[in-house]
Amino acid sequence: MTQTWQPQDGTDAALAVLRAMVMIADATVGRNTEQLTLTQFRALRVVVDRTPVTMGRVARELALNPSSVTRACDRLVALNLLEKAPNPLNRRETLLAPAAAGRQLVDRVDRDRRRVLADVLGRLDPPARAAAVSAFERFAGAVEADERDSRSLLRGAT
């Protein structure tokens, strides 16, 4: 049986928050680099967080086609944000690691995002801010609870 969601279930509010977060994500990447798309930045983020990592793992993490990830990572290499090397344990794989400039960019975007989010949270009264932070923590935990289910859920989203 398929469940039909009603507007009062919170999905409209969650969608509004999602749009605001995507706007913040786009703006902070745009402010810190004019050269990267959000997808390229997301690939860089995975490499920084998981280094060393294969192209295939980046594609799985982002739920993207491997050829799209290869193009994104090739662009990051050309911009000296990533380094590529053959995997000594499996010659068919390419390992990715962040260059110093790539790590610095991710750190700069994170600082900018924290500043923007702190500004937004600072506009809320203390009880609302505490409730929002608690809701964010629970929401993130629910998404991350089972990575495999989360990824299949995200791949199925349109």
BALUM-654662 format. One record per residue: residue number from 1; chain; x, y, z of N, C-alpha, C, O in turn. Coordinates in Angstrom, 3 decimals, decimal comma, m for minus. Example, Ala and Ser with C-alpha at 12.3 -4.5 7.8 and 13.67 -1.06 7.14 Angstrom:
REC / 1 / A / 13,190 / m5,690 / 7,800 / 12,300 / m4,500 / 7,800 / 13,200 / m3,300 / 7,800 / 14,236 / m3,319 / 8,465
REC / 2 / A / 12,850 / m2,250 / 7,080 / 13,670 / m1,060 / 7,140 / 12,900 / 0,030 / 7,870 / 13,409 / 1,138 / 8,039
This chain:
REC / 1 / A / 0,847 / m1,171 / 0,000 / 0,000 / 0,000 / 0,000 / 0,894 / 1,236 / 0,000 / 1,807 / 1,354 / 0,817
REC / 2 / A / 0,625 / 2,143 / m0,913 / 1,389 / 3,381 / m1,004 / 0,767 / 4,415 / m0,095 / m0,444 / 4,633 / m0,105
REC / 3 / A / 1,617 / 5,047 / 0,690 / 1,119 / 6,080 / 1,590 / 1,075 / 7,404 / 0,845 / 2,019 / 7,762 / 0,140
REC / 4 / A / m0,015 / 8,120 / 1,002 / m0,158 / 9,440 / 0,419 / 0,172 / 10,460 / 1,493 / m0,431 / 10,461 / 2,566
REC / 5 / A / 1,148 / 11,341 / 1,198 / 1,572 / 12,338 / 2,164 / 0,688 / 13,557 / 2,060 / 0,315 / 13,977 / 0,964
REC / 6 / A / 0,364 / 14,108 / 3,169 / m0,467 / 15,299 / 3,244 / 0,404 / 16,497 / 3,600 / 1,425 / 16,331 / 4,268
REC / 7 / A / 0,023 / 17,710 / 3,167 / 0,829 / 18,890 / 3,481 / 1,094 / 19,063 / 4,974 / 2,147 / 19,582 / 5,345
REC / 8 / A / 0,180 / 18,647 / 5,833 / 0,365 / 18,851 / 7,267 / 1,373 / 17,880 / 7,880 / 1,645 / 17,962 / 9,078
REC / 9 / A / 1,933 / 16,962 / 7,087 / 2,904 / 16,026 / 7,648 / 4,303 / 16,621 / 7,766 / 5,216 / 15,939 / 8,232
REC / 10 / A / 4,492 / 17,843 / 7,368 / 5,777 / 18,512 / 7,502 / 6,625 / 18,510 / 6,258 / 7,678 / 19,146 / 6,229
REC / 11 / A / 6,190 / 17,802 / 5,217 / 7,023 / 17,747 / 4,016 / 7,150 / 19,103 / 3,335 / 8,202 / 19,399 / 2,768
REC / 12 / A / 6,124 / 19,927 / 3,370 / 6,234 / 21,262 / 2,769 / 7,245 / 22,109 / 3,521 / 8,024 / 22,836 / 2,906
REC / 13 / A / 7,242 / 22,022 / 4,845 / 8,222 / 22,762 / 5,642 / 9,624 / 22,217 / 5,376 / 10,572 / 22,991 / 5,248
REC / 14 / A / 9,762 / 20,899 / 5,293 / 11,069 / 20,298 / 5,018 / 11,559 / 20,698 / 3,625 / 12,747 / 20,954 / 3,431
REC / 15 / A / 10,647 / 20,749 / 2,666 / 11,017 / 21,173 / 1,312 / 11,494 / 22,625 / 1,307 / 12,449 / 22,961 / 0,607
REC / 16 / A / 10,845 / 23,472 / 2,071 / 11,271 / 24,872 / 2,165 / 12,675 / 24,969 / 2,774 / 13,499 / 25,763 / 2,320
REC / 17 / A / 12,941 / 24,157 / 3,803 / 14,275 / 24,143 / 4,415 / 15,298 / 23,609 / 3,421 / 16,401 / 24,145 / 3,313
REC / 18 / A / 14,938 / 22,555 / 2,694 / 15,844 / 21,996 / 1,694 / 16,220 / 23,054 / 0,656 / 17,391 / 23,199 / 0,306
REC / 19 / A / 15,237 / 23,780 / 0,175 / 15,513 / 24,842 / m0,811 / 16,433 / 25,907 / m0,221 / 17,345 / 26,382 / m0,897
REC / 20 / A / 16,201 / 26,281 / 1,026 / 17,057 / 27,275 / 1,679 / 18,477 / 26,733 / 1,831 / 19,440 / 27,462 / 1,596
REC / 21 / A / 18,618 / 25,479 / 2,217 / 19,950 / 24,888 / 2,378 / 20,676 / 24,783 / 1,039 / 21,878 / 25,039 / 0,966
REC / 22 / A / 19,961 / 24,410 / m0,016 / 20,581 / 24,346 / m1,340 / 21,015 / 25,740 / m1,781 / 22,081 / 25,898 / m2,376
REC / 23 / A / 20,202 / 26,744 / m1,495 / 20,571 / 28,120 / m1,818 / 21,856 / 28,508 / m1,074 / 22,749 / 29,122 / m1,658
REC / 24 / A / 21,947 / 28,153 / 0,197 / 23,158 / 28,434 / 0,978 / 24,342 / 27,666 / 0,404 / 25,434 / 28,220 / 0,275
REC / 25 / A / 24,140 / 26,400 / 0,058 / 25,220 / 25,592 / m0,514 / 25,717 / 26,203 / m1,817 / 26,923 / 26,347 / m2,015
REC / 26 / A / 24,801 / 26,561 / m2,699 / 25,181 / 27,181 / m3,976 / 25,910 / 28,502 / m3,753 / 26,948 / 28,752 / m4,366
REC / 27 / A / 25,373 / 29,339 / m2,887 / 25,954 / 30,666 / m2,660 / 27,340 / 30,571 / m2,055 / 28,231 / 31,326 / m2,445
REC / 28 / A / 27,544 / 29,669 / m1,117 / 28,852 / 29,576 / m0,474 / 29,897 / 28,996 / m1,416 / 31,057 / 29,403 / m1,364
REC / 29 / A / 29,518 / 28,063 / m2,269 / 30,464 / 27,568 / m3,276 / 30,762 / 28,689 / m4,261 / 31,918 / 28,920 / m4,617
REC / 30 / A / 29,716 / 29,388 / m4,703 / 29,892 / 30,481 / m5,656 / 30,749 / 31,615 / m5,130 / 31,540 / 32,199 / m5,871
REC / 31 / A / 30,591 / 31,930 / m3,844 / 31,383 / 33,010 / m3,244 / 32,851 / 32,649 / m3,119 / 33,721 / 33,517 / m3,194
REC / 32 / A / 33,128 / 31,361 / m2,929 / 34,492 / 30,931 / m2,660 / 35,239 / 30,428 / m3,894 / 36,464 / 30,314 / m3,877
REC / 33 / A / 34,518 / 30,134 / m4,937 / 35,140 / 29,758 / m6,202 / 34,139 / 29,989 / m7,325 / 33,001 / 29,524 / m7,261
REC / 34 / A / 34,562 / 30,691 / m8,325 / 33,702 / 30,902 / m9,493 / 33,887 / 29,782 / m10,500 / 33,175 / 29,713 / m11,502
REC / 35 / A / 34,846 / 28,905 / m10,233 / 35,245 / 27,905 / m11,214 / 34,545 / 26,557 / m11,060 / 34,606 / 25,731 / m11,971
REC / 36 / A / 33,878 / 26,314 / m9,923 / 33,315 / 24,992 / m9,674 / 31,802 / 24,987 / m9,682 / 31,149 / 25,940 / m9,256
REC / 37 / A / 31,264 / 23,885 / m10,182 / 29,831 / 23,630 / m10,039 / 29,617 / 22,990 / m8,663 / 30,572 / 22,556 / m8,019
REC / 38 / A / 28,383 / 22,937 / m8,230 / 28,088 / 22,293 / m6,956 / 28,472 / 20,809 / m7,001 / 28,960 / 20,273 / m6,007
REC / 39 / A / 28,258 / 20,142 / m8,139 / 28,634 / 18,730 / m8,268 / 30,144 / 18,560 / m8,149 / 30,605 / 17,628 / m7,490
REC / 40 / A / 30,921 / 19,441 / m8,771 / 32,375 / 19,359 / m8,652 / 32,802 / 19,567 / m7,200 / 33,691 / 18,878 / m6,700
REC / 41 / A / 32,163 / 20,517 / m6,537 / 32,504 / 20,741 / m5,133 / 32,132 / 19,528 / m4,289 / 32,885 / 19,143 / m3,395
REC / 42 / A / 30,985 / 18,929 / m4,561 / 30,585 / 17,740 / m3,805 / 31,598 / 16,613 / m3,993 / 31,916 / 15,904 / m3,038
REC / 43 / A / 32,107 / 16,441 / m5,212 / 33,132 / 15,424 / m5,470 / 34,397 / 15,743 / m4,670 / 34,995 / 14,853 / m4,065
REC / 44 / A / 34,796 / 17,010 / m4,671 / 35,963 / 17,423 / m3,891 / 35,747 / 17,127 / m2,413 / 36,658 / 16,648 / m1,738
REC / 45 / A / 34,566 / 17,404 / m1,911 / 34,230 / 17,143 / m0,505 / 34,400 / 15,659 / m0,172 / 34,977 / 15,318 / 0,860
REC / 46 / A / 33,897 / 14,771 / m1,048 / 34,027 / 13,330 / m0,801 / 35,498 / 12,942 / m0,746 / 35,902 / 12,178 / 0,130
REC / 47 / A / 36,298 / 13,454 / m1,661 / 37,717 / 13,116 / m1,680 / 38,399 / 13,620 / m0,412 / 39,192 / 12,896 / 0,190
REC / 48 / A / 38,104 / 14,835 / m0,003 / 38,699 / 15,378 / 1,226 / 38,293 / 14,526 / 2,433 / 39,119 / 14,237 / 3,299
REC / 49 / A / 37,037 / 14,132 / 2,484 / 36,533 / 13,368 / 3,631 / 36,974 / 11,908 / 3,646 / 37,054 / 11,310 / 4,718
REC / 50 / A / 37,261 / 11,320 / 2,489 / 37,499 / 9,877 / 2,399 / 38,891 / 9,505 / 1,872 / 39,135 / 8,331 / 1,594
REC / 51 / A / 39,781 / 10,436 / 1,731 / 41,058 / 10,216 / 1,053 / 41,892 / 9,108 / 1,677 / 41,874 / 8,948 / 2,897
REC / 52 / A / 42,630 / 8,330 / 0,868 / 42,525 / 8,276 / m0,579 / 41,282 / 7,486 / m0,971 / 40,842 / 6,598 / m0,241
REC / 53 / A / 40,733 / 7,812 / m2,108 / 39,466 / 7,223 / m2,522 / 39,510 / 6,981 / m4,025 / 40,209 / 7,681 / m4,757
REC / 54 / A / 38,760 / 5,988 / m4,473 / 38,692 / 5,701 / m5,909 / 37,578 / 6,518 / m6,556 / 36,661 / 7,000 / m5,892
REC / 55 / A / 37,692 / 6,655 / m7,874 / 36,633 / 7,334 / m8,631 / 35,297 / 6,614 / m8,415 / 34,255 / 7,252 / m8,261
REC / 56 / A / 35,342 / 5,289 / m8,404 / 34,113 / 4,516 / m8,221 / 33,439 / 4,807 / m6,898 / 32,214 / 4,911 / m6,832
REC / 57 / A / 34,223 / 4,940 / m5,852 / 33,637 / 5,253 / m4,534 / 33,015 / 6,644 / m4,539 / 31,944 / 6,847 / m3,967
REC / 58 / A / 33,680 / 7,607 / m5,184 / 33,114 / 8,954 / m5,274 / 31,775 / 8,889 / m6,007 / 30,802 / 9,514 / m5,583
REC / 59 / A / 31,724 / 8,138 / m7,100 / 30,470 / 8,004 / m7,861 / 29,383 / 7,394 / m6,997 / 28,244 / 7,861 / m7,014
REC / 60 / A / 29,719 / 6,351 / m6,235 / 28,718 / 5,724 / m5,355 / 28,273 / 6,680 / m4,258 / 27,082 / 6,773 / m3,964
REC / 61 / A / 29,216 / 7,389 / m3,651 / 28,881 / 8,335 / m2,575 / 27,920 / 9,417 / m3,063 / 27,014 / 9,828 / m2,338
REC / 62 / A / 28,129 / 9,874 / m4,305 / 27,297 / 10,947 / m4,841 / 26,087 / 10,431 / m5,618 / 25,248 / 11,210 / m6,071
REC / 63 / A / 26,009 / 9,101 / m5,768 / 24,937 / 8,478 / m6,551 / 24,893 / 9,074 / m7,955 / 23,834 / 9,441 / m8,464
REC / 64 / A / 26,085 / 9,160 / m8,570 / 26,216 / 9,708 / m9,914 / 26,831 / 8,679 / m10,850 / 27,467 / 7,719 / m10,415
REC / 65 / A / 26,630 / 8,897 / m12,130 / 27,230 / 8,078 / m13,168 / 28,756 / 8,225 / m13,094 / 29,253 / 9,344 / m12,963
REC / 66 / A / 29,507 / 7,120 / m13,175 / 30,969 / 7,217 / m13,101 / 31,583 / 8,172 / m14,126 / 32,569 / 8,843 / m13,819
REC / 67 / A / 31,027 / 8,248 / m15,327 / 31,602 / 9,158 / m16,323 / 31,420 / 10,618 / m15,908 / 32,276 / 11,453 / m16,200
REC / 68 / A / 30,322 / 10,931 / m15,238 / 30,119 / 12,297 / m14,733 / 31,136 / 12,633 / m13,655 / 31,654 / 13,748 / m13,601
REC / 69 / A / 31,417 / 11,658 / m12,796 / 32,394 / 11,868 / m11,730 / 33,795 / 12,002 / m12,325 / 34,586 / 12,825 / m11,864
REC / 70 / A / 34,104 / 11,208 / m13,333 / 35,416 / 11,309 / m13,982 / 35,610 / 12,701 / m14,566 / 36,674 / 13,298 / m14,402
REC / 71 / A / 34,596 / 13,225 / m15,244 / 34,702 / 14,583 / m15,806 / 34,876 / 15,621 / m14,700 / 35,706 / 16,523 / m14,815
REC / 72 / A / 34,089 / 15,492 / m13,626 / 34,188 / 16,444 / m12,518 / 35,573 / 16,381 / m11,890 / 36,176 / 17,418 / m11,613
REC / 73 / A / 36,078 / 15,182 / m11,664 / 37,387 / 15,037 / m11,024 / 38,510 / 15,476 / m11,953 / 39,504 / 16,037 / m11,492
REC / 74 / A / 38,370 / 15,233 / m13,245 / 39,377 / 15,723 / m14,196 / 39,450 / 17,242 / m14,153 / 40,534 / 17,817 / m14,242
REC / 75 / A / 38,317 / 17,883 / m14,018 / 38,297 / 19,350 / m13,890 / 38,993 / 19,783 / m12,604 / 39,745 / 20,757 / m12,604
REC / 76 / A / 38,748 / 19,070 / m11,514 / 39,382 / 19,389 / m10,236 / 40,896 / 19,187 / m10,293 / 41,650 / 19,940 / m9,676
REC / 77 / A / 41,337 / 18,176 / m11,030 / 42,772 / 17,954 / m11,217 / 43,360 / 19,110 / m12,020 / 44,422 / 19,630 / m11,680
REC / 78 / A / 42,665 / 19,513 / m13,091 / 43,144 / 20,617 / m13,931 / 43,259 / 21,923 / m13,141 / 44,103 / 22,764 / m13,450
REC / 79 / A / 42,416 / 22,092 / m12,131 / 42,448 / 23,292 / m11,291 / 43,407 / 23,150 / m10,108 / 43,473 / 24,028 / m9,248
REC / 80 / A / 44,153 / 22,033 / m10,072 / 45,109 / 21,747 / m8,989 / 44,444 / 21,644 / m7,616 / 45,030 / 22,007 / m6,596
REC / 81 / A / 43,198 / 21,136 / m7,613 / 42,482 / 20,913 / m6,359 / 42,543 / 19,448 / m5,932 / 42,400 / 19,131 / m4,751
REC / 82 / A / 42,757 / 18,563 / m6,899 / 42,866 / 17,119 / m6,648 / 44,129 / 16,588 / m7,302 / 44,675 / 17,179 / m8,233
REC / 83 / A / 44,578 / 15,441 / m6,776 / 45,677 / 14,703 / m7,383 / 45,185 / 13,293 / m7,686 / 44,441 / 12,698 / m6,906
REC / 84 / A / 45,614 / 12,770 / m8,829 / 45,250 / 11,413 / m9,240 / 46,510 / 10,565 / m9,312 / 47,588 / 11,050 / m9,656
REC / 85 / A / 46,352 / 9,289 / m8,979 / 47,458 / 8,339 / m9,094 / 46,874 / 6,951 / m9,310 / 45,785 / 6,653 / m8,820
REC / 86 / A / 47,589 / 6,101 / m10,041 / 47,104 / 4,723 / m10,185 / 47,150 / 4,012 / m8,831 / 48,050 / 4,243 / m8,023
REC / 87 / A / 46,175 / 3,154 / m8,605 / 46,137 / 2,373 / m7,374 / 47,185 / 1,266 / m7,489 / 47,089 / 0,426 / m8,384
REC / 88 / A / 48,180 / 1,247 / m6,604 / 49,216 / 0,209 / m6,710 / 48,675 / m1,202 / m6,458 / 49,313 / m2,185 / m6,836
REC / 89 / A / 47,516 / m1,306 / m5,827 / 46,932 / m2,619 / m5,539 / 45,983 / m3,094 / m6,630 / 45,648 / m4,277 / m6,696
REC / 90 / A / 45,547 / m2,164 / m7,494 / 44,621 / m2,510 / m8,572 / 44,821 / m1,493 / m9,691 / 44,315 / m0,373 / m9,613
REC / 91 / A / 45,542 / m1,874 / m10,710 / 45,907 / m0,948 / m11,780 / 44,705 / m0,407 / m12,558 / 44,827 / 0,597 / m13,259
REC / 92 / A / 43,577 / m1,045 / m12,445 / 42,382 / m0,553 / m13,144 / 41,736 / 0,616 / m12,420 / 40,866 / 1,283 / m12,980
REC / 93 / A / 42,144 / 0,874 / m11,193 / 41,549 / 1,946 / m10,395 / 42,474 / 3,149 / m10,317 / 43,698 / 3,028 / m10,359
REC / 94 / A / 41,852 / 4,308 / m10,202 / 42,583 / 5,545 / m9,986 / 42,264 / 6,035 / m8,586 / 41,099 / 6,114 / m8,197
REC / 95 / A / 43,299 / 6,362 / m7,832 / 43,114 / 6,922 / m6,500 / 43,111 / 8,442 / m6,581 / 43,855 / 9,041 / m7,357
REC / 96 / A / 42,274 / 9,042 / m5,777 / 42,178 / 10,495 / m5,708 / 42,543 / 10,959 / m4,307 / 42,203 / 10,318 / m3,313
REC / 97 / A / 43,235 / 12,074 / m4,248 / 43,562 / 12,707 / m2,971 / 43,493 / 14,208 / m3,182 / 43,773 / 14,692 / m4,279
REC / 98 / A / 43,125 / 14,948 / m2,149 / 43,046 / 16,402 / m2,311 / 44,431 / 17,034 / m2,352 / 45,333 / 16,620 / m1,623
REC / 99 / A / 44,592 / 18,024 / m3,195 / 45,780 / 18,867 / m3,151 / 45,573 / 19,855 / m1,998 / 44,455 / 20,012 / m1,506
REC / 100 / A / 46,635 / 20,507 / m1,576 / 46,523 / 21,472 / m0,480 / 45,465 / 22,528 / m0,792 / 44,686 / 22,909 / 0,081
REC / 101 / A / 45,440 / 22,998 / m2,039 / 44,456 / 24,019 / m2,420 / 43,030 / 23,478 / m2,322 / 42,103 / 24,223 / m2,006
REC / 102 / A / 42,854 / 22,186 / m2,590 / 41,524 / 21,580 / m2,475 / 41,053 / 21,536 / m1,036 / 39,903 / 21,862 / m0,744
REC / 103 / A / 41,938 / 21,134 / m0,135 / 41,594 / 21,128 / 1,300 / 41,275 / 22,535 / 1,788 / 40,319 / 22,739 / 2,536
REC / 104 / A / 42,077 / 23,496 / 1,365 / 41,857 / 24,883 / 1,778 / 40,511 / 25,401 / 1,281 / 39,814 / 26,119 / 1,998
REC / 105 / A / 40,149 / 25,036 / 0,056 / 38,860 / 25,472 / m0,482 / 37,703 / 24,882 / 0,319 / 36,765 / 25,598 / 0,669
REC / 106 / A / 37,761 / 23,592 / 0,611 / 36,705 / 22,953 / 1,402 / 36,615 / 23,613 / 2,783 / 35,519 / 23,876 / 3,277
REC / 107 / A / 37,751 / 23,873 / 3,393 / 37,750 / 24,539 / 4,705 / 37,131 / 25,933 / 4,613 / 36,360 / 26,324 / 5,489
REC / 108 / A / 37,459 / 26,678 / 3,572 / 36,923 / 28,034 / 3,392 / 35,408 / 28,009 / 3,205 / 34,693 / 28,821 / 3,791
REC / 109 / A / 34,918 / 27,068 / 2,382 / 33,472 / 26,948 / 2,165 / 32,787 / 26,539 / 3,466 / 31,720 / 27,062 / 3,790
REC / 110 / A / 33,383 / 25,615 / 4,214 / 32,796 / 25,205 / 5,503 / 32,703 / 26,384 / 6,469 / 31,685 / 26,565 / 7,137
REC / 111 / A / 33,764 / 27,182 / 6,542 / 33,724 / 28,364 / 7,424 / 32,622 / 29,320 / 6,985 / 31,898 / 29,858 / 7,823
REC / 112 / A / 32,491 / 29,532 / 5,691 / 31,458 / 30,424 / 5,164 / 30,071 / 29,873 / 5,481 / 29,183 / 30,621 / 5,888
REC / 113 / A / 29,887 / 28,584 / 5,299 / 28,589 / 27,959 / 5,586 / 28,257 / 28,049 / 7,069 / 27,117 / 28,339 / 7,433
REC / 114 / A / 29,233 / 27,805 / 7,920 / 28,989 / 27,929 / 9,367 / 28,575 / 29,355 / 9,728 / 27,680 / 29,557 / 10,548
REC / 115 / A / 29,227 / 30,336 / 9,115 / 28,891 / 31,741 / 9,381 / 27,460 / 32,047 / 8,942 / 26,704 / 32,675 / 9,683
REC / 116 / A / 27,089 / 31,610 / 7,748 / 25,730 / 31,854 / 7,249 / 24,706 / 31,161 / 8,137 / 23,703 / 31,764 / 8,519
REC / 117 / A / 24,954 / 29,903 / 8,466 / 24,009 / 29,161 / 9,307 / 23,912 / 29,769 / 10,703 / 22,823 / 29,833 / 11,274
REC / 118 / A / 25,038 / 30,216 / 11,259 / 25,009 / 30,873 / 12,570 / 24,173 / 32,151 / 12,500 / 23,416 / 32,451 / 13,423
REC / 119 / A / 24,309 / 32,903 / 11,406 / 23,503 / 34,116 / 11,234 / 22,018 / 33,784 / 11,201 / 21,210 / 34,453 / 11,846
REC / 120 / A / 21,662 / 32,743 / 10,442 / 20,244 / 32,355 / 10,344 / 19,738 / 31,866 / 11,695 / 18,673 / 32,288 / 12,147
REC / 121 / A / 20,488 / 30,985 / 12,340 / 20,065 / 30,481 / 13,652 / 19,999 / 31,608 / 14,672 / 19,163 / 31,576 / 15,575
REC / 122 / A / 20,868 / 32,601 / 14,539 / 20,869 / 33,739 / 15,455 / 19,630 / 34,606 / 15,351 / 19,335 / 35,383 / 16,259
REC / 123 / A / 18,910 / 34,479 / 14,260 / 17,652 / 35,233 / 14,084 / 16,492 / 34,606 / 14,853 / 15,438 / 35,220 / 15,016
REC / 124 / A / 16,699 / 33,380 / 15,323 / 15,649 / 32,673 / 16,061 / 15,795 / 32,962 / 17,547 / 16,900 / 33,168 / 18,048
REC / 125 / A / 14,655 / 32,974 / 18,248 / 14,742 / 33,115 / 19,698 / 15,342 / 31,823 / 20,263 / 15,274 / 30,780 / 19,612
REC / 126 / A / 15,925 / 31,879 / 21,460 / 16,642 / 30,707 / 22,001 / 15,854 / 29,395 / 21,994 / 16,417 / 28,369 / 21,614
REC / 127 / A / 14,581 / 29,378 / 22,396 / 13,871 / 28,084 / 22,349 / 13,697 / 27,558 / 20,916 / 13,821 / 26,357 / 20,675
REC / 128 / A / 13,412 / 28,456 / 19,975 / 13,253 / 28,027 / 18,578 / 14,588 / 27,537 / 18,016 / 14,631 / 26,554 / 17,277
REC / 129 / A / 15,675 / 28,225 / 18,368 / 17,003 / 27,818 / 17,913 / 17,331 / 26,430 / 18,458 / 17,805 / 25,571 / 17,714
REC / 130 / A / 17,085 / 26,202 / 19,743 / 17,361 / 24,888 / 20,339 / 16,521 / 23,805 / 19,669 / 17,013 / 22,705 / 19,417
REC / 131 / A / 15,264 / 24,109 / 19,382 / 14,391 / 23,136 / 18,715 / 14,889 / 22,854 / 17,296 / 14,886 / 21,703 / 16,857
REC / 132 / A / 15,313 / 23,889 / 16,581 / 15,817 / 23,710 / 15,219 / 17,079 / 22,846 / 15,226 / 17,198 / 21,919 / 14,426
REC / 133 / A / 18,009 / 23,141 / 16,116 / 19,252 / 22,372 / 16,198 / 18,944 / 20,916 / 16,535 / 19,521 / 20,006 / 15,939
REC / 134 / A / 18,058 / 20,696 / 17,466 / 17,671 / 19,335 / 17,824 / 17,029 / 18,621 / 16,636 / 17,324 / 17,455 / 16,377
REC / 135 / A / 16,166 / 19,311 / 15,924 / 15,529 / 18,715 / 14,741 / 16,559 / 18,406 / 13,662 / 16,484 / 17,355 / 13,025
REC / 136 / A / 17,522 / 19,303 / 13,443 / 18,581 / 19,054 / 12,459 / 19,368 / 17,798 / 12,835 / 19,649 / 16,961 / 11,977
REC / 137 / A / 19,724 / 17,666 / 14,109 / 20,491 / 16,508 / 14,564 / 19,714 / 15,214 / 14,346 / 20,265 / 14,222 / 13,867
REC / 138 / A / 18,434 / 15,230 / 14,699 / 17,610 / 14,021 / 14,519 / 17,410 / 13,708 / 13,039 / 17,455 / 12,545 / 12,638
REC / 139 / A / 17,190 / 14,735 / 12,230 / 16,983 / 14,542 / 10,790 / 18,248 / 13,951 / 10,157 / 18,173 / 12,976 / 9,409
REC / 140 / A / 19,406 / 14,542 / 10,457 / 20,664 / 14,032 / 9,909 / 20,893 / 12,590 / 10,361 / 21,342 / 11,757 / 9,574
REC / 141 / A / 20,593 / 12,300 / 11,594 / 20,738 / 10,943 / 12,097 / 19,826 / 9,957 / 11,382 / 20,224 / 8,826 / 11,105
REC / 142 / A / 18,612 / 10,380 / 11,085 / 17,672 / 9,505 / 10,387 / 18,152 / 9,212 / 8,963 / 18,002 / 8,092 / 8,474
REC / 143 / A / 18,725 / 10,209 / 8,307 / 19,227 / 10,011 / 6,947 / 20,442 / 9,091 / 6,969 / 20,594 / 8,242 / 6,089
REC / 144 / A / 21,301 / 9,251 / 7,960 / 22,540 / 8,483 / 8,031 / 22,381 / 7,140 / 8,729 / 23,328 / 6,353 / 8,760
REC / 145 / A / 21,212 / 6,857 / 9,290 / 21,016 / 5,650 / 10,098 / 21,430 / 4,381 / 9,360 / 22,087 / 3,512 / 9,934
REC / 146 / A / 21,064 / 4,281 / 8,143 / 21,437 / 3,119 / 7,339 / 21,883 / 3,649 / 5,988 / 21,054 / 3,926 / 5,120
REC / 147 / A / 23,184 / 3,790 / 5,808 / 23,706 / 4,418 / 4,600 / 23,211 / 3,757 / 3,328 / 22,907 / 4,445 / 2,354
REC / 148 / A / 23,127 / 2,455 / 3,320 / 22,685 / 1,765 / 2,110 / 21,256 / 2,155 / 1,764 / 20,960 / 2,466 / 0,610
REC / 149 / A / 20,364 / 2,140 / 2,758 / 18,983 / 2,542 / 2,499 / 18,913 / 4,011 / 2,119 / 18,133 / 4,386 / 1,243
REC / 150 / A / 19,722 / 4,852 / 2,768 / 19,721 / 6,276 / 2,465 / 20,142 / 6,517 / 1,029 / 19,535 / 7,323 / 0,324
REC / 151 / A / 21,202 / 5,804 / 0,586 / 21,663 / 6,018 / m0,787 / 20,623 / 5,546 / m1,787 / 20,400 / 6,205 / m2,803
REC / 152 / A / 19,980 / 4,411 / m1,515 / 18,962 / 3,938 / m2,459 / 17,778 / 4,895 / m2,445 / 17,157 / 5,135 / m3,480
REC / 153 / A / 17,467 / 5,438 / m1,280 / 16,396 / 6,433 / m1,191 / 16,759 / 7,654 / m2,017 / 15,929 / 8,160 / m2,773
REC / 154 / A / 17,993 / 8,135 / m1,882 / 18,426 / 9,331 / m2,597 / 18,504 / 9,084 / m4,095 / 18,184 / 9,978 / m4,878
REC / 155 / A / 18,921 / 7,894 / m4,515 / 18,971 / 7,595 / m5,956 / 17,577 / 7,591 / m6,550 / 17,400 / 7,936 / m7,718
REC / 156 / A / 16,582 / 7,203 / m5,759 / 15,214 / 7,129 / m6,267 / 14,503 / 8,465 / m6,273 / 13,430 / 8,591 / m6,862
REC / 157 / A / 15,091 / 9,483 / m5,616 / 14,451 / 10,806 / m5,548 / 14,556 / 11,496 / m6,894 / 15,559 / 11,380 / m7,597
REC / 158 / A / 13,498 / 12,216 / m7,236 / 13,518 / 12,984 / m8,488 / 13,269 / 14,434 / m8,214 / 13,247 / 15,243 / m9,141
